[in-house]
Amino acid sequence: MYAGGGPLGELMEAAARGRAEAREAELAARRAERAAEKEIDDDIAFVSGMIAELVEAALLATKHHRHKGQWRARANG
């Protein structure tokens, strides 16, 4: 919407500029939040992988084996 020059035009231009800055700030905040969430997700994936490796090592050390994807104790220990 064109409001012309003068005080009304300047006021409307300043308001539009303020809305644009607010939108940009909101977008920047969302980007930062997504980056933080990705970092947390990556940390969770890393820890989850380490836990899976530790569980597998513990099961193998106690003479367990995989059978069709399931862990089972060896029959003759």
Beta strands, then each sheet from edge to edge (+ up, - down):
strand 1: 64-67
strand 2: 70-73
sheet 1: 1+ 2-
end
